[in-house]
Amino acid sequence: MKLERFNSEAVPAAVGPYVHGIRCGNMILTSGQIPEDAATGEMITEIRAATLCVLTNLMAIVEECGGSKATVARVDVYVKSMDDFDAINEVYAEFFGEHKPTRVLTEAKYIAGDALLEAAMIAFTAD
């Protein structure tokens, strides 16, 4: 199967030798996103706003690759502190509504850019 690589103008530029997303058949894999505002380059440091930023950036990639919120199957989340678990869950639940993708959420000692969290998605195209 052919791998189609995507870089989105809607999210911060990749800072390494990787692309934002890859579509292979109907599967979409994203690279990790940290809570950096695409328009300003500002790192968001309040956990609820940071979580929403990360999920929004990931959805921009998924949608550019042909997916949608309803086709997200898994979200992997790495957090600086598990003390933020409840706040992340609140934003996550509101963001996805009735759709409940599978998820991994674990504490990580170091996250790029000293961010509060980083996440990646696995989704599928809508067709």
TILOZA-822795 format. One line per field, with one value per residue (C-alpha): residue number from 1; x, y, z. Coordinates in steps of 0.05 Angstrom, whole numbers. Layout:
n (NUM; ...)
X (X; ...)
Y (Y; ...)
Z (Z; ...)
end
This chain:
n (1; 2; 3; 4; 5; 6; 7; 8; 9; 10; 11; 12; 13; 14; 15; 16; 17; 18; 19; 20; 21; 22; 23; 24; 25; 26; 27; 28; 29; 30; 31; 32; 33; 34; 35; 36; 37; 38; 39; 40; 41; 42; 43; 44; 45; 46; 47; 48; 49; 50; 51; 52; 53; 54; 55; 56; 57; 58; 59; 60; 61; 62; 63; 64; 65; 66; 67; 68; 69; 70; 71; 72; 73; 74; 75; 76; 77; 78; 79; 80; 81; 82; 83; 84; 85; 86; 87; 88; 89; 90; 91; 92; 93; 94; 95; 96; 97; 98; 99; 100; 101; 102; 103; 104; 105; 106; 107; 108; 109; 110; 111; 112; 113; 114; 115; 116; 117; 118; 119; 120; 121; 122; 123; 124; 125; 126; 127)
X (0; 22; 37; 10; 45; 11; 35; -19; -16; -68; -19; 51; 107; 142; 206; 239; 245; 173; 105; 41; 2; 5; -54; -46; -109; -164; -119; -94; -36; -15; 50; 46; 22; 38; -5; 26; -21; -12; -27; 18; 69; 52; 58; -7; 6; -63; -82; -154; -135; -74; -115; -165; -109; -76; -142; -160; -92; -97; -167; -141; -91; -142; -191; -138; -124; -198; -222; -269; -280; -328; -272; -220; -206; -150; -117; -49; -38; 27; 22; 74; 33; -23; -49; -80; -119; -188; -180; -158; -216; -266; -240; -233; -305; -332; -290; -312; -383; -418; -360; -311; -246; -199; -144; -77; -59; 6; 55; 119; 181; 198; 153; 179; 181; 169; 95; 42; 20; 28; -21; -28; -87; -105; -166; -196; -222; -297; -309)
Y (0; 70; 118; 188; 241; 305; 369; 417; 493; 493; 468; 488; 466; 401; 412; 348; 299; 278; 295; 314; 255; 193; 160; 87; 60; 85; 89; 157; 163; 230; 253; 280; 351; 396; 456; 507; 558; 553; 626; 657; 602; 612; 552; 546; 533; 526; 452; 458; 506; 465; 401; 434; 463; 394; 360; 416; 412; 336; 341; 390; 337; 281; 322; 342; 267; 253; 233; 265; 266; 207; 165; 175; 106; 120; 178; 171; 225; 239; 287; 321; 309; 261; 316; 343; 278; 305; 370; 333; 284; 342; 374; 306; 286; 353; 351; 281; 282; 216; 189; 154; 133; 86; 122; 116; 169; 165; 210; 227; 257; 302; 328; 369; 443; 431; 426; 402; 347; 316; 272; 233; 201; 141; 151; 127; 161; 174; 131)
Z (0; -15; 43; 31; 73; 97; 127; 148; 145; 201; 255; 277; 231; 246; 285; 262; 204; 204; 174; 210; 184; 141; 106; 85; 53; 99; 161; 186; 234; 263; 293; 364; 374; 433; 455; 409; 379; 303; 291; 344; 359; 433; 480; 519; 593; 623; 621; 596; 540; 525; 518; 472; 429; 422; 404; 355; 321; 315; 285; 233; 210; 212; 171; 120; 112; 99; 168; 218; 293; 285; 253; 308; 336; 387; 422; 457; 509; 546; 605; 647; 710; 727; 772; 707; 694; 714; 675; 612; 619; 623; 559; 524; 541; 517; 453; 432; 460; 450; 407; 453; 420; 456; 494; 527; 578; 615; 651; 615; 646; 587; 532; 473; 486; 560; 542; 591; 544; 476; 439; 374; 339; 297; 254; 189; 127; 126; 64)
end
